[in-house]
Amino acid sequence: MNASHNAPSALAPFRAPAFRNLWLTWLVANLCMWMNDVAAAWIMTSLTPSPVWVALVQSAATLPVFLLALPSGALADGIDRKKYFMLTQIWVAAVASVLAVVTWLDGLTPELLLLLIFANGIGLAMRWPVFAAILPELVSKPQLPAALALNSVAMNASRIGGPLLAGALIAIAGSVWVFALNAVLSLAAALVIARWKREHKPHPLGREPLLTSMRVGLQYIAQSGRLKAVLLRIWIFFLSSSALVALLPLVARGMQDGDAGTFTLLLAAMGSGAIASTMLLAHLRHRYTRDGLLLRAALLQAVSMLVMAQTHNLWIALPAMFLSGMTVVTTANMLTVSFQLSLPDWVRARGMSVYFMTLMGASACGAAWWGQLAAWTGLSASISVAAVTGVAAIALVIRLRPEAETLEDLSPRRLFPTPQHPAPPPSGKLWLSIEYQVDPESAAEFRELMLSQSRAARLRQGALSWELMHDISDPGRFIEVSIERSWTDHLRRFERITAADAELHERKLAFHIGSEPPCVKRYLIETRA
């Protein structure tokens, strides 16, 4: 009760000028994204009536995020995030300028349009992970939930404003002016970012190599059951729900007097539902478990898709799209928060990049598949199959892989002093061994702890491999062995220890019965030059 009285106001983050300015930048960036998607999808319907080509618009827009988000996240964790964020806006402005010129010259073909949409998606792949990493810098930790909620409001408000503005411009002046306005707004956003007074502090150990950084990010997620469970859920939900968004331009054309205005109204209804859902999220999260809320959202999403598959009446379709907007954003917000809370700060951009990869990869694959199915069976059948299979798959996953409610404390801890070496090796892999002596009667319990938890913890921190050795002649003697890529990587590990790691360390020490602490040794693995 008291905690709720002391909680920061929902608008408290706006008191920080940096957050306020970058929030407006994020709003504009998402506004441009939706304007571009609406104009591109509508142009494609005029270039070709094929549902495959129309659905591929969403695939082309989202596939770059699937392919490039991880390298982008690795870069965002290691370079000047201000300059990187600014570069993303300049890239989007350049692509929008090319789209405007080619459209004005009447030179667009379906293939060229998809290529330029893909190029614009590269900017999105670069932008999302870096902004996810920047957000915690802009506000205090108690204000972070409110900042994430306001971030969601910006994204969802753009769902309404972007389609409405694009639809108005298309009806009044043509699609070329949508792309031209995108270019101007993206450049303006870059200028706002340039004025952000942020000092980049290079890491004392230098920048982590890109491939190593990517490996560590993937490895962290691979060793977290909670993170993998979230990714599985987001993949299934968006794989099925993408059918409605990908085929919506054709659904709009097939309605009574369907035109660009119809398409715009349907997207605006979806955006309105998205904003409405943000006001209910706190109540829904308090009332239901994560999986309970996810199942209900999947059921309602299936209902809305089945309605859209059958109706040709705009006034029936608008409530269905409103409901779809609510369920999609409720699911995305709920799973995003769950994923964010399961990541420590040092790997946040890489972790969120994998999250975006999964979400966008599901959308891209789903759009291509449901578009092809629509070409074979028709729009109604494709959307209906997507609705039914989506909710069935979610129900199956919830039954087979239920959620884990407990969250680890991932706040950073300084558990050990950083080792000093008069002449650290410039290269070569490092072999680290830690020797424990335990009561033989507790050996089985200790072994289970090490194999189930210590292994995952070491690999999450970046080790190349991990093994547990058991002395055949001494049943109480165990040696924990891990290999790290270099001495520098070994030093980085000391900055990645969390409170959960510290608690695990204490549990391992509780088994140790030697008069001295566990013996730690470090070896350089020699190789022929």
Helices and strands as residue ranges (DSSP letters): H 2-6, G 12-15, H 17-47, H 51-76, H 81-104, H 110-138, G 141-143, H 144-172, H 175-194, H 210-222, H 225-253, H 260-287, H 290-310, H 314-341, G 345-347, H 348-377, H 379-400, E 430-437, G 440-442, H 443-449, I 450-454, H 455-460, E 465-470, E 477-484, H 487-493, H 499-511, E 519-524
